[in-house]
Amino acid sequence: MREAASSHSVDWSRDDPSSALPANLLLRVGLFIMLASLLASLGCRKQSTAVIGFARAGPSMRQIAQEEVRSWKEAAGVEIRFIEISRPDNLPQGLEDDIERASALVKLPDLVAVVGHEDSRASLLTAPIYNEAGIPHIIPTATSRQLKGSGEWTFMLAPDEEAEAAFIALFVSDHLRARAVTVFYQTDEYGTGLRSAIVAALEGRGIRMIDQVSFDWMG
């Protein structure tokens, strides 16, 4: 099974000087700390190769991680490889695809961490797979506070929905001076979680809720 997973992977271990590094401090700092901790652990175990898997992570995540590794990988004493499980072009993306990617990634030899998935729904769905395998699951962009209870191997980098809601409520209250609002929210794990947090934060500031309207932007 490991051989099958490896045969459908893309290797980013080669340096690519032409790739532009996006200016995203949150991802840079978070991935740097994660990689430094992992490589320190690998040094104690005398492991010669470290594989960092990507699960539908955007190009910026890969570029930032590669840039951080490039700056000090010679001192780490291990070979670092970046791998993403590829998907045949004729298969649609979906939740089943995320589960299959996660299941394939945890079977890769020398895997030390996985970066991704892209959203809260996929991250919540696949977190049990990484936690059962004991693989650090680094989530740069998902914000669901439910991820905090997914397990000891789940690590969020972005502020959760409660922090986002507090900021939005502050803006609505102090800058817009609103006293009553209608909340529109996306009908997925991200949207519904953020909606409930925003409603609580607004009500805590004495702002009246007129209505809560759901929508499906994919539809």
C-alpha positions in Angstrom: 0.0 0.0 0.0 2.9 2.4 0.7 4.3 1.7 -2.7 1.0 2.5 -4.3 0.7 5.8 -2.4 4.3 6.8 -3.2 3.7 6.1 -6.9 1.0 8.8 -7.0 3.0 11.5 -5.3 4.6 14.8 -6.4 8.1 15.5 -4.9 9.0 19.1 -4.0 12.4 18.3 -2.5 14.3 20.1 -5.2 14.9 23.8 -4.7 13.0 26.1 -7.2 14.5 29.6 -7.2 11.9 30.8 -9.6 9.0 30.3 -7.1 7.9 33.5 -5.4 7.3 33.4 -1.6 4.0 35.0 -0.6 4.2 37.4 2.3 2.2 35.5 4.9 3.7 35.9 8.3 1.3 33.6 10.1 2.1 30.6 7.8 5.8 31.4 7.8 6.1 31.5 11.6 3.8 28.6 12.2 5.5 26.3 9.7 8.9 27.4 10.9 8.2 26.4 14.5 6.6 23.2 13.4 9.5 22.2 11.2 12.1 23.2 13.8 10.4 21.1 16.4 10.1 18.1 14.1 13.7 18.2 13.0 14.9 18.5 16.6 12.9 15.3 17.4 14.3 13.6 14.3 17.8 14.4 15.4 17.2 12.5 18.7 15.9 9.5 16.8 18.7 9.5 14.2 16.3 9.5 11.3 18.0 10.3 8.0 14.9 11.3 6.0 11.9 13.4 6.9 8.8 13.5 4.7 6.3 16.4 5.1 3.0 15.6 3.4 0.6 18.1 1.9 -3.2 17.5 1.7 -4.8 19.8 -0.7 -2.7 22.7 0.7 -2.4 25.8 -1.5 0.9 26.7 -3.3 1.7 29.4 -0.7 1.9 26.8 2.1 4.3 24.6 0.1 6.4 27.6 -0.9 6.7 28.9 2.6 7.6 25.6 4.1 10.2 25.0 1.3 11.7 28.4 1.9 12.1 27.9 5.6 13.7 24.5 5.1 16.0 25.9 2.4 17.5 28.4 4.9 18.7 25.8 7.4 18.2 22.3 6.2 22.0 21.6 5.9 22.3 22.0 9.6 19.4 19.6 10.3 21.3 16.5 9.3 18.4 15.0 7.6 17.0 14.8 4.0 13.7 16.7 3.9 11.1 15.8 1.2 7.8 17.4 0.5 5.1 15.1 -0.9 1.5 15.5 -2.0 -0.7 12.6 -2.9 -1.9 13.4 -6.4 -5.5 12.8 -7.7 -6.3 11.4 -11.1 -7.7 14.2 -13.3 -10.9 12.3 -14.0 -11.9 12.1 -10.3 -13.9 14.9 -8.7 -12.8 16.6 -5.6 -14.9 15.9 -2.5 -14.9 14.7 1.1 -14.2 11.1 0.0 -11.2 12.4 -1.8 -9.9 14.1 1.4 -10.3 10.8 3.4 -8.5 8.9 0.7 -5.6 11.4 0.7 -5.3 11.3 4.4 -5.4 7.5 4.5 -2.7 7.4 1.8 -0.5 10.0 3.4 -0.2 8.3 6.8 1.1 5.2 5.1 4.1 7.0 3.5 7.5 5.9 4.9 9.3 8.5 7.0 6.3 10.8 7.3 6.7 13.3 10.1 3.9 15.8 9.5 1.0 16.7 7.3 0.1 20.3 6.3 -3.6 20.9 5.3 -6.5 20.4 4.5 -7.8 23.6 3.1 -11.0 24.1 5.1 -12.7 23.3 8.4 -14.9 20.5 7.0 -12.1 18.5 5.5 -9.8 19.1 8.5 -12.4 17.9 10.9 -13.2 14.9 8.8 -9.5 13.8 8.4 -8.2 14.8 11.9 -9.1 11.4 13.4 -7.0 9.6 10.7 -3.8 11.6 11.6 -4.4 11.4 15.3 -4.8 7.6 15.2 -1.5 7.4 13.3 0.2 9.8 15.6 1.1 12.2 12.8 1.2 15.9 13.5 -1.6 17.6 11.5 -0.7 21.2 10.8 -3.8 23.2 9.7 -2.8 26.7 8.4 -6.3 28.0 7.4 -9.2 26.2 9.0 -10.9 28.1 11.9 -13.4 25.7 13.4 -13.1 25.7 17.2 -14.1 22.0 17.1 -10.6 21.2 15.8 -9.3 22.0 19.3 -10.9 18.8 20.5 -9.8 16.6 17.6 -6.8 15.2 19.4 -3.3 16.0 20.6 -1.8 15.7 17.1 -4.0 18.5 15.6 -2.4 21.9 15.5 -4.2 25.1 14.3 -2.3 28.1 13.0 -5.1 30.5 12.2 -7.3 32.2 14.9 -10.4 30.2 15.5 -14.0 31.4 14.8 -14.4 32.9 18.3 -11.4 35.2 17.8 -12.7 36.2 14.3 -16.2 36.8 15.7 -14.8 39.0 18.5 -13.0 41.2 15.9 -16.1 41.4 13.6 -18.3 42.3 16.6 -15.9 45.0 17.6 -15.9 46.5 14.1 -19.7 46.4 13.8 -20.1 48.0 17.3 -17.3 50.6 17.4 -16.8 51.5 13.8 -20.1 51.0 12.1 -22.1 52.0 15.2 -24.7 49.4 14.3 -27.5 48.6 16.8 -29.3 45.9 14.8 -27.9 43.5 12.2 -28.8 40.6 9.9 -26.2 37.9 9.6 -25.7 36.0 6.3 -23.7 32.8 6.5 -22.4 30.0 4.4 -24.0 26.6 5.1 -20.9 24.6 5.9 -18.8 23.9 9.0 -16.9 27.2 8.6 -20.0 29.3 8.0 -22.3 27.8 10.7 -19.5 27.9 13.2 -18.6 31.5 12.5 -22.3 32.4 12.5 -22.9 31.1 16.0 -19.8 32.8 17.3 -20.7 36.1 15.7 -24.2 36.0 17.0 -22.9 35.5 20.6 -20.3 38.2 20.2 -22.8 40.7 18.8 -25.4 40.0 21.5 -22.7 40.4 24.1 -22.3 43.9 22.9 -26.0 44.6 23.0 -26.5 44.5 19.2 -30.0 43.2 18.3 -30.2 40.3 15.8 -32.8 41.0 13.1 -32.3 37.8 11.1 -29.9 35.0 10.2 -29.9 34.0 6.6 -28.1 31.0 5.2 -26.9 30.6 1.6 -24.9 28.1 -0.4 -22.3 29.9 -2.6 -21.4 26.6 -4.3 -25.0 26.4 -5.5 
